[in-house]
Amino acid sequence: MRLPRRRFLHLAASAAAFLPLSRTAWALDYPTRPVRIIVGFTAGGAFDIVARLVGQRLSEQLHQPFIVENRPGGSTNIATDAVIRAPADGYTLLLGGATNAINATFYEKLNFNFIRDTAPVAGVARFPNVMEVNPSFPAKTVPEFIAYATANPGKINMGSSGNGTTQHLAGELFKMMTGVNLVHVPYRGAPQALMDLIGGQVQVSFDPLPASIEYIKSGKLRALALTTATRSQALPDLPTVGEFVPGYEASAWNGICAPAKTPVEIIEKLNKAINAGLADPKMKAHFADLGATALAGSAADFGQLIADETGKWAKVIRTANIKPD
C-alpha cells in the first residue's frame, strides 16, 4: 500500500514527536528494577561504606534495590571501564572519585576518557588526609616541619600506599609548594605504610584521616595538620596545612557517575535523591564518624570538581614526573 505524501509526512512527524516524549516518560519511571553501584575498592573501606550508605538511602527513596558491587584492581580503572561500557540507562552507576582525576594523567594509555565517557550525577563526600609524623620526629607543627626538612634535605622519608595515590600526591603537592626535599617510599598498600610510620621506618605520611584517627588519639602518631581547606569536626583543634601554606588543599572525594549519554531526567532524579539523603542528620553523623563532609550540589557542580581536580593533579604529576610502577 502506498501512502499519499501528505499522510506519510504527517505520520513521520507524529512519530518523531512521540520518541522524545516516550523517552522522557521512560526516564521518569526510573528505576523499575535493581540498580548497581560499582566501587573500585574492596569492601569495608571508606569508599565502600559511603557507597552502601548512599545505596541504602536511594533504595528507600526510589523503591528499588541499589546494590553495591566491589570491583577492586587497576587503581579503580577496572570498575570505571565496566561502568563506561554499560548501557546508558541509569542501572549501572560508579562511585567515582579523586583516583579517577589522578588516573587521567597518571596512566598514559587508558581505554576511556573519564570526563568524556561519564556523566556526573552528584558529589557525595570529601575525606581529609592528615599530615602526620612518628612521635619521635622533632617537629610538632607544620612550620617546624618545613624548617627541619629545609635544614635536612633528602633525609626525611615520606611513606604512602603507592605511586599515584591520593596520599602520594598530597605529599608531592606539599613538596612543590614548600620547596622541601622528601624521599618518597611507596608501599603496596596503606596498612603497611601506616605500620612503618608507627614503627619509625618512615617519618611522615599524608594518610586518610579515618585510618589514622585512633592512632592519633592514642599517641602512636602525631598529627600536624589536615590537608583539606577547612578543619574537621573529628579533630576540631587540628589546623589545616593551608593555614601555614596558603592555597594548599588535597583530599580524597567521591561521587556518583553514570555512563555518558544517560538521560538527563535520570541524572536529575538521582541528583535530587542523593542530595536529600546527604541533608539527613543521620547521614551527616555517619560521615562525621568517618571524618568526612558531604559535598552535595548539582550535577554540574560535581562535573566542575572533576574537571578542576583533573587539571590540578595533572600539573603535580607532570612537574614531579610521576610514573606508574
C-alpha positions, 0 to 999 in steps of 0.5 A: 500500500502506498501512502499519499505524501501528505499522510506519510509526512504527517505520520513521520512527524507524529512519530518523531514527536512521540520518541522524545516524549516516550523517552522522557516518560521512560526516564521518569519511571526510573528505576523499575528494577535493581540498580548497581553501584560499582566501587573500585575498592574492596569492601569495608573501606571508606569508599565502600561504606559511603557507597552502601550508605548512599545505596541504602538511602536511594533504595528507600527513596526510589523503591528499588534495590541499589546494590553495591558491587566491589570491583577492586584492581587497576587503581579503580580503572577496572570498575570505571571501564565496566561502568563506561561500557554499560548501557546508558540507562541509569542501572549501572552507576560508579562511585567515582572519585579523586583516583579517577582525576589522578588516573587521567594523567597518571596512566598514559594509555587508558581505554576511556576518557573519564570526563568524556565517557561519564556523566556526573550525577552528584558529589557525595563526600570529601575525606581529609588526609592528615599530615602526620609524623612518628612521635619521635620526629622533632617537629610538632607543627607544620612550620617546624616541619618545613624548617627541619626538612629545609635544614635536612634535605633528602633525609626525611622519608615520606611513606604512602600506599603507592605511586599515584595515590591520593596520599602520594600526591598530597605529599608531592603537592606539599613538596612543590609548594614548600620547596622541601626535599622528601624521599618518597617510599611507596608501599603496596598498600596503606596498612603497611605504610601506616605500620612503618610510620608507627614503627619509625621506618618512615617519618611522615605520611599524608594518610586518610584521616579515618585510618589514622584517627585512633592512632592519633588519639592514642599517641602512636602518631602525631598529627600536624595538620589536615590537608583539606581547606577547612578543619574537621569536626573529628579533630576540631583543634587540628589546623589545616596545612593551608593555614601555614601554606596558603592555597594548599588543599588535597583530599580524597572525594567521591561521587556518583557517575553514570555512563555518558549519554544517560538521560538527563531526567535520570541524572536529575532524579538521582541528583535530587535523591542523593542530595536529600539523603546527604541533608539527613542528620543521620547521614551527616553523623555517619560521615562525621564518624568517618571524618568526612563532609558531604559535598552535595550540589548539582550535577554540574557542580560535581562535573566542575570538581572533576574537571578542576581536580583533573587539571590540578593533579595533572600539573603535580604529576607532570612537574614531579614526573610521576610514573606508574610502577 
